Amino acid sequence: MEREEQAAITDGESGSALPAARQNRLVQLVRERGQVTVNELVALFDVSRDTIRRDLDLLEKRGLLVRTHGGAVNGDRMVRVDTTLGSRMDEHVEAKRRIGRAATQLVRDGETLLLNGGSTIYFFASALGARRKLTIVTNNLRVPPALPESAVEAVHILGGTYWANFQVTIGTIGFAPVAGIHVDTAVIGCTGVSASGISMSKLDEASHTANMIRIARRTIVLADKSKFDVAAFANIAPLDDIEHLVTDAPPPPDLAAALERAGVQVLVCHP
């Protein structure tokens, strides 16, 4: 390997155009594919393994990817840790509003809806003004004040431990006077949507949400495009358990194919 190329990789700033072009292309590949291996990169760029490793180390220091054993992944696809609801309410706001409005088209008057936590669910609840005689069951404490009065016949809050950061309650689904509850539709927010299913960062919340899906006759998932191809820590349900996905952009090809195989109807709400 030429000394000039070595220096360009080592200091990360100067040198010929060749290393910079290679590194830019490498970052682009990681973003497109989600992950790459050292062997793939060695073959593609026709350079040594040491050169590729130095490239990856440099790009990780710049925050452009995450090094793994034998390669690298896009940082957006690493297992996510949930932020507080307050911070999530400020992310992708217009997309979440569109998703919420579009999802109300799938709801019929008189239905019983089971809503979980999350910011997109809040926007969905606030957009239900055209519906009537809905019964709402939720653990999301932001939902009740957001609901249009004209749309709602009754609101039931699920009990459990209060999680202040997320403004939800987590506990056994059910009401004290009855053995269990049954609902028409679960409307679910999540951390990630991938070919393996929908997922969340918190294990307890994922288990709680899985129970919601289990007792509902159908499930609608609300997820903006930032959730695509993200596999968070705890799986909620496979794609086969979902009837509808409402989102703001068409899913990438591999995920779209998985959704189609699972029979999920995708509703895309464009700007």
C-alpha positions as CSV (number, residue, x, y, z in Angstrom):
1,M,0.0,0.0,0.0
2,E,1.3,3.5,-0.9
3,R,2.6,5.7,1.9
4,E,0.4,8.6,0.7
5,E,-2.7,6.3,1.1
6,Q,-1.6,5.2,4.6
7,A,-1.2,8.8,5.7
8,A,-4.6,9.8,4.4
9,I,-6.3,7.0,6.3
10,T,-4.2,7.6,9.5
11,D,-4.8,11.3,9.9
12,G,-8.3,11.2,8.4
13,E,-8.0,14.7,6.8
14,S,-5.4,14.9,4.1
15,G,-4.1,12.9,1.3
16,S,-5.1,11.9,-2.3
17,A,-8.6,11.8,-3.5
18,L,-8.6,8.0,-3.8
19,P,-8.9,7.2,-0.1
20,A,-11.6,9.9,0.4
21,A,-13.6,8.6,-2.5
22,R,-13.3,5.0,-1.2
23,Q,-14.4,6.0,2.3
24,N,-17.4,8.0,0.9
25,R,-18.4,5.0,-1.1
26,L,-18.0,2.8,1.9
27,V,-20.3,4.9,4.1
28,Q,-22.8,4.9,1.2
29,L,-22.8,1.1,1.1
30,V,-23.3,0.8,4.8
31,R,-26.3,3.1,4.7
32,E,-27.8,1.3,1.7
33,R,-27.2,-2.3,3.0
34,G,-27.4,-1.7,6.7
35,Q,-24.2,-3.7,7.2
36,V,-21.0,-4.8,5.4
37,T,-18.2,-7.2,6.0
38,V,-14.5,-6.6,5.7
39,N,-14.2,-9.4,3.2
40,E,-16.9,-7.8,1.0
41,L,-15.1,-4.4,1.1
42,V,-11.6,-5.9,0.4
43,A,-13.0,-7.6,-2.8
44,L,-15.0,-4.5,-3.8
45,F,-12.2,-1.9,-3.5
46,D,-9.3,-4.3,-4.2
47,V,-7.3,-3.1,-1.2
48,S,-5.8,-4.9,1.8
49,R,-7.7,-6.0,4.9
50,D,-5.6,-3.6,6.9
51,T,-6.6,-0.7,4.7
52,I,-10.3,-1.5,5.1
53,R,-9.9,-1.9,8.9
54,R,-8.3,1.6,9.1
55,D,-11.0,3.0,7.0
56,L,-13.6,1.6,9.3
57,D,-11.9,2.8,12.4
58,L,-11.6,6.3,11.0
59,L,-15.2,6.4,9.9
60,E,-16.4,5.1,13.3
61,K,-14.5,7.9,15.0
62,R,-16.3,10.4,12.7
63,G,-19.7,8.8,13.8
64,L,-20.5,7.6,10.3
65,L,-20.9,3.9,11.1
66,V,-20.4,1.4,13.9
67,R,-17.6,-1.2,13.8
68,T,-18.6,-4.8,14.5
69,H,-16.6,-8.0,14.5
70,G,-15.7,-8.6,10.9
71,G,-17.3,-5.5,9.5
72,A,-19.6,-2.5,10.2
73,V,-23.2,-1.5,10.5
74,N,-25.2,1.6,10.0
75,G,-25.6,3.2,13.5
76,D,-29.3,3.8,12.9
77,R,-29.8,0.0,12.8
78,M,-28.2,-0.8,16.1
79,V,-30.4,-1.9,19.0
80,R,-32.1,1.3,20.1
81,V,-32.6,2.7,23.6
82,D,-35.9,4.6,23.9
83,T,-35.8,8.3,24.7
84,T,-38.4,10.0,26.8
85,L,-41.8,10.6,25.3
86,G,-41.3,14.3,25.5
87,S,-38.3,14.2,23.2
88,R,-40.0,11.8,20.8
89,M,-43.0,14.1,20.6
90,D,-40.7,16.6,18.9
91,E,-39.4,14.1,16.3
92,H,-40.9,13.6,12.8
93,V,-44.0,15.6,13.9
94,E,-45.5,16.2,10.5
95,A,-45.1,12.6,9.5
96,K,-46.7,11.4,12.7
97,R,-49.6,13.8,12.2
98,R,-50.2,12.5,8.7
99,I,-49.9,8.9,9.9
100,G,-52.4,9.5,12.7
101,R,-54.9,11.1,10.3
102,A,-54.5,8.3,7.7
103,A,-54.9,5.6,10.3
104,T,-58.3,7.0,11.4
105,Q,-59.6,6.0,7.9
106,L,-59.2,2.3,9.0
107,V,-61.4,2.8,12.1
108,R,-65.2,2.3,12.1
109,D,-67.7,4.0,14.3
110,G,-68.6,2.0,17.4
111,E,-65.3,0.1,17.6
112,T,-63.4,-0.7,20.7
113,L,-59.8,0.4,20.3
114,L,-56.8,-0.7,22.3
115,L,-54.0,1.9,22.1
116,N,-50.5,1.5,23.5
117,G,-47.9,4.1,24.4
118,G,-45.9,6.4,22.1
119,S,-46.0,9.7,20.4
120,T,-47.6,8.6,17.1
121,I,-50.5,7.1,19.1
122,Y,-51.1,10.5,20.6
123,F,-51.4,12.0,17.1
124,F,-53.8,9.2,16.1
125,A,-56.0,9.8,19.1
126,S,-56.2,13.5,18.5
127,A,-57.3,12.9,14.8
128,L,-60.4,10.8,15.7
129,G,-62.8,13.7,15.4
130,A,-64.8,12.2,12.5
131,R,-65.5,8.9,14.3
132,R,-68.4,8.3,16.7
133,K,-69.2,6.0,19.7
134,L,-65.7,4.7,20.2
135,T,-64.6,2.8,23.3
136,I,-60.9,3.5,24.1
137,V,-58.8,1.2,26.2
138,T,-55.3,2.4,26.8
139,N,-52.2,2.6,29.0
140,N,-51.1,5.8,27.3
141,L,-51.9,8.6,29.7
142,R,-51.5,11.2,27.0
143,V,-54.4,9.8,25.1
144,P,-57.5,10.7,27.2
145,P,-57.0,14.5,27.0
146,A,-56.2,14.3,23.3
147,L,-59.4,12.4,22.4
148,P,-62.2,14.5,20.7
149,E,-65.2,14.4,23.0
150,S,-67.6,13.8,20.1
151,A,-65.8,10.6,19.1
152,V,-65.7,8.8,22.4
153,E,-68.3,6.9,24.3
154,A,-66.0,5.5,27.1
155,V,-62.4,5.6,28.0
156,H,-60.8,2.8,30.1
157,I,-57.2,3.2,31.6
158,L,-55.2,0.1,32.1
159,G,-53.6,-0.2,35.5
160,G,-50.1,-1.0,36.5
161,T,-46.8,0.7,37.3
162,Y,-46.6,4.3,36.1
163,W,-43.5,5.0,33.9
164,A,-43.1,8.8,34.1
165,N,-40.6,9.1,31.3
166,F,-43.0,7.4,28.8
167,Q,-46.3,8.5,30.5
168,V,-47.7,4.9,30.3
169,T,-48.8,2.3,32.8
170,I,-47.3,-1.2,32.5
171,G,-49.1,-4.1,34.2
172,T,-51.4,-7.0,33.6
173,I,-54.0,-6.3,30.9
174,G,-57.5,-6.7,32.3
175,F,-60.0,-5.2,34.7
176,A,-60.6,-6.4,38.2
177,P,-64.3,-7.3,37.7
178,V,-63.7,-9.5,34.7
179,A,-61.5,-12.4,33.6
180,G,-60.3,-10.6,30.5
181,I,-61.2,-8.0,27.8
182,H,-61.7,-8.3,24.1
183,V,-61.3,-5.5,21.6
184,D,-61.9,-4.9,17.9
185,T,-58.7,-3.2,17.0
186,A,-55.2,-2.7,18.5
187,V,-53.5,0.4,17.3
188,I,-49.8,0.0,18.0
189,G,-46.8,2.2,18.0
190,C,-43.3,0.6,18.1
191,T,-39.6,1.3,17.9
192,G,-38.8,-0.8,14.9
193,V,-40.3,-2.6,11.9
194,S,-38.2,-5.2,10.2
195,A,-38.6,-8.5,8.4
196,S,-38.6,-10.3,11.7
197,G,-41.5,-8.3,13.0
198,I,-42.2,-5.2,15.2
199,S,-40.1,-4.5,18.2
200,M,-39.5,-2.2,21.2
201,S,-36.5,-1.2,23.3
202,K,-38.1,-2.0,26.7
203,L,-38.8,-5.7,27.5
204,D,-41.8,-5.0,29.8
205,E,-43.5,-2.7,27.4
206,A,-43.0,-5.1,24.5
207,S,-44.6,-7.9,26.5
208,H,-47.5,-5.6,27.5
209,T,-48.0,-4.6,23.8
210,A,-47.8,-8.2,22.7
211,N,-50.7,-9.0,25.0
212,M,-52.6,-6.1,23.4
213,I,-52.2,-7.6,20.0
214,R,-53.1,-11.1,21.3
215,I,-56.6,-10.0,22.5
216,A,-57.4,-7.8,19.5
217,R,-59.3,-9.0,16.5
218,R,-57.0,-7.0,14.2
219,T,-53.9,-4.9,14.6
220,I,-52.9,-1.6,13.0
221,V,-49.2,-0.6,13.3
222,L,-48.3,3.1,13.1
223,A,-44.6,3.7,12.2
224,D,-42.8,6.5,10.3
225,K,-40.0,5.6,7.9
226,S,-37.3,6.1,10.6
227,K,-38.5,2.8,12.1
228,F,-37.9,0.8,8.9
229,D,-35.4,-2.1,9.2
230,V,-34.8,-1.4,12.8
231,A,-34.8,-4.4,15.1
232,A,-35.0,-3.1,18.7
233,F,-34.1,-5.2,21.8
234,A,-37.5,-6.9,22.4
235,N,-39.7,-8.4,19.7
236,I,-43.4,-7.7,20.0
237,A,-45.0,-9.7,17.2
238,P,-44.2,-11.2,13.8
239,L,-45.5,-9.5,10.7
240,D,-48.1,-12.2,10.3
241,D,-49.9,-10.8,13.3
242,I,-50.4,-7.4,11.7
243,E,-53.2,-6.5,9.3
244,H,-52.2,-2.9,8.5
245,L,-49.1,-0.8,8.5
246,V,-49.6,3.0,8.2
247,T,-46.5,4.9,7.4
248,D,-45.2,8.0,5.6
249,A,-43.0,6.4,2.9
250,P,-42.9,3.2,1.0
251,P,-40.8,0.5,2.9
252,P,-37.4,-0.5,1.3
253,P,-37.6,-3.5,-1.1
254,D,-36.6,-6.3,1.3
255,L,-39.0,-5.1,4.0
256,A,-41.8,-4.5,1.4
257,A,-41.4,-8.1,0.2
258,A,-41.6,-9.4,3.8
259,L,-44.7,-7.3,4.5
260,E,-46.3,-8.6,1.3
261,R,-45.5,-12.2,2.2
262,A,-47.1,-11.7,5.6
263,G,-50.3,-10.2,4.0
264,V,-49.8,-6.8,5.7
265,Q,-51.7,-4.0,3.9
266,V,-49.4,-0.9,3.7
267,L,-51.1,2.5,3.7
268,V,-48.6,5.2,2.8
269,C,-49.6,8.8,3.6
270,H,-47.6,11.1,1.3
271,P,-47.1,14.8,2.2
